[in-house]
Each structure stands twice: as structure tokens, then as C-alpha cells.
Amino acid sequence: MAVVVAVRGMVAMLSMLVIVIVVIVVIAVLATFVAPSLFRNVNDARVATARAQIESFGTALDAYRLDNGRYPTTTQGLAALWQKPVIDPPSGWTEPYLRKPVPSDPWGRAYLYVAPGKMNPASYDLLTYGADGQPGGQSDNADITSWK
């Protein structure tokens, strides 16, 4: 009788182990299908965030120009939107033009600001090089600019 109970206990444990292994395999298979689309959505969100931030900086830069008669210089950079520049301070600077200090791009790098711009000699160029941090590229690695 004790042997029968022991065998039934072993069978129950083995069947539970098989069920756990099957569940783990199902989860792993599902993860291989879901993960790529999830990461694609994360990259799409980063690109959309960069575009929105560049647009927001553009609005702040235009307000700065209206108050000061020109855009911040390359040396002053985007920081001039948050605090009055120390180098060649403008006389018309009245307030922070952004609610918060300028954030990094969604990939953790500083936005590139040049004034006067190479693409926009009458104003500025503002861009980020995307996920790879290199000029050019396609898809997630494409440059995100203020002029496109």
C-alpha cells in the first residue's frame, strides 16, 4: 500500500513538472513573436518623441528670436532657452522659453543645434542622429531634423 502511495506521489510530481515545462515553452514561444513588435513600438515612440521635442524647441526658438531679434548662437546653444546666456547675453531675454531644462534626445544624446544653420542659413539647424548616433541612416537610425 505504501508503495502504491509513493508511486502515485511520484506520478503526480512528474505530471506537475511536465505541465510547468509546457507552460514555460509556451511562454517562450509567445515571447519570440511578441518581443520584436514590442521593441518596434518602443523605437517608434522614441522617434515620435524626438520629432515632438524638436517641434517644441522650434516654437521656443521662435519666441526667443521675437524677444531678442535673433536666434541663440551655436555657442549659446539650446541652453539659452532655459537660462539667460552668459556669453554675449541678449538684452531682450525676458524669461525661460521652456518649462524645463533642455532634455537629451530619446537615445540619451544632446540635440545638435547650429545657428545660422547650414540647411537653414536664415535661421538654425536642429537635429538628432537617431538610434545609431551617426549621420544618415534609415528607419530608427534616420536623422530627425527641424527642416523635414
C-alpha positions in Angstrom: 0.0 0.0 0.0 2.8 2.4 0.9 4.5 1.6 -2.4 1.3 2.5 -4.3 1.0 5.8 -2.5 4.7 6.6 -3.2 4.3 5.8 -6.9 1.1 7.9 -7.1 3.0 10.8 -5.4 5.9 10.4 -7.9 3.5 10.4 -10.9 1.7 13.5 -9.6 5.1 15.3 -9.2 6.2 14.2 -12.7 3.0 15.3 -14.3 3.2 18.7 -12.5 6.8 19.1 -13.7 5.7 18.3 -17.3 2.9 20.9 -17.0 5.4 23.5 -15.8 7.8 22.8 -18.6 5.0 23.0 -21.2 3.9 26.4 -19.7 7.4 27.7 -19.9 7.8 26.6 -23.5 4.5 28.2 -24.5 5.6 31.5 -22.8 9.0 31.4 -24.6 7.3 30.8 -28.0 4.9 33.7 -27.4 7.7 35.9 -26.3 9.6 35.3 -29.5 6.6 36.6 -31.5 5.7 39.5 -29.2 9.1 40.9 -28.4 10.0 42.2 -31.9 6.7 44.1 -32.3 7.1 45.4 -28.7 10.6 46.7 -29.4 9.5 48.2 -32.7 6.8 50.2 -30.8 9.5 51.4 -28.4 11.6 52.7 -31.3 8.6 54.3 -32.9 7.8 56.1 -29.7 11.4 57.4 -29.4 11.2 58.8 -33.0 7.9 60.4 -32.3 9.3 61.9 -29.0 12.3 63.3 -30.8 10.0 64.9 -33.5 7.8 66.4 -30.9 10.7 67.8 -28.9 12.3 69.3 -31.9 9.0 71.0 -32.8 8.7 72.3 -29.2 12.2 73.7 -29.3 11.4 75.3 -32.6 8.5 77.2 -31.0 10.7 78.3 -28.1 13.4 79.4 -30.5 11.0 81.5 -32.5 9.8 83.2 -29.3 13.4 83.8 -28.3 14.0 85.4 -31.7 11.0 87.7 -31.3 12.3 88.9 -28.0 15.9 89.2 -28.9 16.0 89.9 -32.6 18.0 86.8 -33.4 18.2 83.1 -32.6 20.7 81.9 -29.9 24.2 81.4 -31.3 25.7 78.0 -31.7 27.9 78.7 -28.7 24.9 79.7 -26.6 23.0 76.7 -27.8 19.6 75.4 -26.7 20.5 76.2 -23.1 19.7 79.8 -23.9 16.1 78.8 -24.0 16.2 77.9 -20.3 18.6 80.4 -18.8 20.0 83.7 -19.9 23.2 83.2 -21.8 26.4 84.4 -20.1 28.3 84.6 -23.4 27.0 87.6 -25.5 23.8 87.9 -23.4 20.9 89.3 -25.3 19.2 92.4 -23.9 15.7 91.2 -24.6 15.9 87.9 -22.8 12.8 88.0 -20.5 12.1 84.6 -19.2 12.8 80.9 -19.7 11.4 79.9 -23.1 11.0 76.3 -21.9 9.3 75.0 -18.8 12.2 72.7 -18.0 15.9 72.5 -19.0 16.6 71.0 -22.5 16.5 67.2 -22.2 18.7 64.8 -24.1 17.2 63.2 -27.2 15.4 59.9 -26.6 18.7 58.0 -27.1 20.5 59.9 -24.3 22.5 62.3 -26.5 22.4 66.1 -26.8 20.4 67.6 -29.7 22.6 69.3 -32.3 21.9 73.0 -32.7 23.7 75.2 -35.2 22.9 78.9 -35.9 23.0 80.1 -38.5 22.2 76.7 -40.0 23.8 75.0 -43.0 20.4 73.8 -44.2 18.6 77.0 -43.0 21.1 79.9 -43.3 18.5 82.4 -42.2 17.7 80.6 -39.0 19.0 77.4 -37.4 19.5 73.7 -37.9 18.3 71.4 -35.1 18.6 67.7 -35.3 19.4 64.3 -33.7 21.1 61.5 -35.5 18.6 58.8 -34.4 19.2 55.5 -32.7 22.7 54.9 -34.1 24.0 58.4 -33.3 25.6 58.6 -36.8 24.7 61.0 -39.7 22.3 59.5 -42.3 20.7 56.1 -41.8 17.3 54.7 -42.4 14.3 53.6 -40.2 15.2 54.0 -36.5 18.7 55.2 -37.4 17.4 58.1 -39.7 18.3 61.7 -38.8 15.4 63.6 -37.3 15.7 67.3 -38.2 13.9 70.6 -37.9 13.7 71.1 -41.6 12.0 67.9 -42.8 
